[in-house]
Amino acid sequence: MTGTRAYHHGDLRRALLAAAVEAIEEVGPAALSLRDLARRAGVSHAAPAHHFGDKAGLLTALAAQGFDLLAQTLNGAGGDLLAAGVAYVDFAVRHRAHFEVMFRPELYRADDAELVAARERSGAALRSGVGGLRSDDPGADPERDALAAWSIVHGFATLWLAGALPPRVGDDPREAARVVVSRLFN
């Protein structure tokens, strides 16, 4: 790019986040560089820093975007725990770059207000699915139930993405997740 070339980018923030997703899918979040993002987006090397400050700022925005996408995905499950669990795994597979950043708070500013709000929205959506469980147990604890459900689906999604599950699980993450999540009801 020459110094005299003028460019106009309609939504540079969105383009940089999309370039970050692409880069993370290729090299992972640790190897991500703002200079590479600028090259991918076709903008000056200073543009990412102008919008996000630094790599942590960019990853904070990406994590917040991911938590919002997760909340939308879980809300789309309609309060059904099985559907929410399958949707969670599907989200992890379809939005791998977001997923790889969202649960690595050492990569971003965990106290960022936008991020905290997005994380809470996704947590509320997950708790909504767990709230659909009916229990005759007077000692039932919805928060612990939500933690258990999240742990199961998050663990499954992480193992799926790492390729660490046995071949007999199959090659369809949604169907495999459906089998695992249904165990919550037994």
C-alpha positions as CSV (number, residue, x, y, z in Angstrom):
1,M,0.0,0.0,0.0
2,T,1.5,3.4,-0.9
3,G,1.4,6.4,1.4
4,T,-0.7,8.3,-1.1
5,R,-3.3,5.7,-1.6
6,A,-6.6,6.8,-0.2
7,Y,-9.1,4.2,1.1
8,H,-12.4,4.3,2.7
9,H,-13.6,1.4,4.9
10,G,-17.3,1.4,5.6
11,D,-16.9,-0.5,8.9
12,L,-13.3,-0.9,9.8
13,R,-14.0,-2.3,13.2
14,R,-16.1,-5.1,11.8
15,A,-13.5,-5.8,9.1
16,L,-10.7,-6.0,11.7
17,L,-12.8,-8.4,13.9
18,A,-13.5,-10.6,10.9
19,A,-9.8,-10.6,10.0
20,A,-9.0,-11.5,13.6
21,V,-11.4,-14.5,13.4
22,E,-9.7,-15.6,10.1
23,A,-6.2,-15.2,11.7
24,I,-7.1,-17.1,14.9
25,E,-8.6,-19.9,12.9
26,E,-5.3,-20.2,11.1
27,V,-2.7,-19.5,13.8
28,G,-4.5,-19.3,17.1
29,P,-5.0,-16.4,19.4
30,A,-1.4,-16.3,20.8
31,A,0.2,-15.8,17.4
32,L,-2.3,-13.1,16.4
33,S,-0.7,-9.7,15.5
34,L,-2.2,-6.3,14.8
35,R,0.2,-5.9,11.9
36,D,-1.1,-9.1,10.2
37,L,-4.7,-7.9,10.8
38,A,-4.0,-4.7,9.1
39,R,-2.5,-6.5,6.1
40,R,-5.5,-8.9,6.0
41,A,-8.0,-5.9,6.1
42,G,-6.0,-3.9,3.6
43,V,-5.4,-0.9,5.9
44,S,-2.5,0.8,7.5
45,H,-0.6,-0.9,10.3
46,A,-1.8,1.8,12.7
47,A,-5.5,1.2,12.0
48,P,-6.0,-1.7,14.4
49,A,-4.3,0.2,17.2
50,H,-6.5,3.2,16.5
51,H,-9.7,1.2,17.0
52,F,-8.6,-1.2,19.7
53,G,-5.5,0.2,21.4
54,D,-3.6,-3.0,21.4
55,K,-4.0,-6.7,21.0
56,A,-5.7,-7.1,24.3
57,G,-8.3,-4.5,23.3
58,L,-8.9,-6.3,20.0
59,L,-9.3,-9.6,21.8
60,T,-11.6,-8.0,24.4
61,A,-13.9,-6.8,21.6
62,L,-13.8,-10.3,19.9
63,A,-14.6,-12.0,23.2
64,A,-17.6,-9.6,23.8
65,Q,-18.8,-10.3,20.3
66,G,-18.5,-14.0,20.9
67,F,-20.4,-13.9,24.2
68,D,-23.2,-12.0,22.4
69,L,-23.3,-14.5,19.6
70,L,-23.4,-17.3,22.2
71,A,-26.3,-15.6,24.0
72,Q,-28.2,-15.3,20.7
73,T,-27.5,-19.0,19.9
74,L,-28.6,-20.1,23.4
75,N,-31.7,-17.9,23.3
76,G,-32.6,-19.5,20.0
77,A,-32.8,-22.9,21.8
78,G,-36.0,-21.7,23.4
79,G,-35.3,-22.6,27.0
80,D,-34.9,-26.3,26.3
81,L,-31.8,-27.7,28.0
82,L,-31.0,-30.4,25.4
83,A,-31.4,-27.9,22.6
84,A,-29.3,-25.4,24.5
85,G,-26.5,-27.9,25.0
86,V,-26.4,-28.9,21.4
87,A,-26.5,-25.2,20.4
88,Y,-23.6,-24.5,22.7
89,V,-21.5,-27.2,21.0
90,D,-22.6,-26.1,17.6
91,F,-21.6,-22.5,18.5
92,A,-18.1,-23.7,19.5
93,V,-17.7,-25.5,16.2
94,R,-19.0,-22.7,14.0
95,H,-17.4,-19.9,15.9
96,R,-14.1,-21.6,16.9
97,A,-12.0,-18.4,17.0
98,H,-14.4,-16.6,19.3
99,F,-14.7,-19.7,21.5
100,E,-10.9,-20.0,21.7
101,V,-10.7,-16.4,23.0
102,M,-13.8,-16.1,25.1
103,F,-12.6,-18.5,27.8
104,R,-9.0,-17.3,28.0
105,P,-9.3,-14.2,30.2
106,E,-5.5,-13.8,30.3
107,L,-5.8,-12.6,26.6
108,Y,-8.2,-9.7,27.2
109,R,-9.5,-7.2,29.6
110,A,-11.9,-9.3,31.7
111,D,-13.2,-6.2,33.5
112,D,-14.3,-4.4,30.3
113,A,-17.9,-3.2,30.8
114,E,-19.0,-4.3,27.3
115,L,-17.4,-7.7,27.8
116,V,-18.9,-8.2,31.3
117,A,-22.4,-7.3,30.0
118,A,-22.1,-9.7,27.1
119,R,-20.7,-12.5,29.3
120,E,-23.7,-12.0,31.7
121,R,-26.2,-12.2,28.7
122,S,-24.7,-15.5,27.6
123,G,-24.8,-16.8,31.2
124,A,-28.4,-15.8,31.6
125,A,-29.3,-17.6,28.4
126,L,-27.5,-20.7,29.7
127,R,-29.3,-20.5,33.1
128,S,-32.6,-20.1,31.2
129,G,-32.1,-23.5,29.6
130,V,-31.2,-25.1,33.0
131,G,-34.3,-23.4,34.5
132,G,-36.4,-25.6,32.2
133,L,-35.4,-28.6,34.3
134,R,-38.1,-29.6,36.7
135,S,-36.8,-31.1,40.0
136,D,-38.7,-32.6,42.8
137,D,-35.6,-32.3,44.9
138,P,-36.1,-29.6,47.6
139,G,-32.4,-29.1,47.8
140,A,-32.0,-28.4,44.0
141,D,-29.6,-25.6,43.3
142,P,-30.2,-23.9,39.9
143,E,-26.8,-22.2,40.0
144,R,-25.0,-25.5,40.6
145,D,-27.2,-27.1,37.9
146,A,-26.2,-24.4,35.5
147,L,-22.5,-24.9,36.3
148,A,-22.8,-28.7,35.9
149,A,-24.6,-28.3,32.5
150,W,-22.1,-25.7,31.3
151,S,-19.2,-27.8,32.4
152,I,-20.5,-30.8,30.5
153,V,-21.2,-28.9,27.2
154,H,-18.1,-26.8,27.4
155,G,-15.9,-29.8,28.1
156,F,-17.5,-31.7,25.3
157,A,-17.0,-28.8,22.9
158,T,-13.4,-28.4,23.9
159,L,-12.6,-32.1,23.5
160,W,-14.4,-32.0,20.1
161,L,-12.4,-29.0,18.9
162,A,-9.1,-30.6,20.1
163,G,-9.9,-33.8,18.2
164,A,-9.5,-35.7,21.5
165,L,-12.8,-37.7,21.4
166,P,-12.7,-41.4,20.3
167,P,-13.7,-42.1,16.7
168,R,-16.8,-44.0,17.7
169,V,-18.3,-40.6,18.7
170,G,-18.9,-39.9,15.0
171,D,-18.3,-36.9,12.8
172,D,-21.4,-34.9,13.6
173,P,-20.8,-32.6,16.6
174,R,-24.5,-31.8,17.0
175,E,-25.6,-35.5,17.1
176,A,-22.7,-36.4,19.4
177,A,-23.5,-33.5,21.7
178,R,-27.2,-34.6,21.7
179,V,-26.2,-38.0,23.0
180,V,-23.9,-36.6,25.7
181,V,-26.3,-33.8,26.8
182,S,-29.2,-36.2,27.1
183,R,-27.3,-37.9,29.8
184,L,-28.2,-34.9,32.0
185,F,-31.7,-36.2,32.1
186,N,-30.8,-39.7,33.4
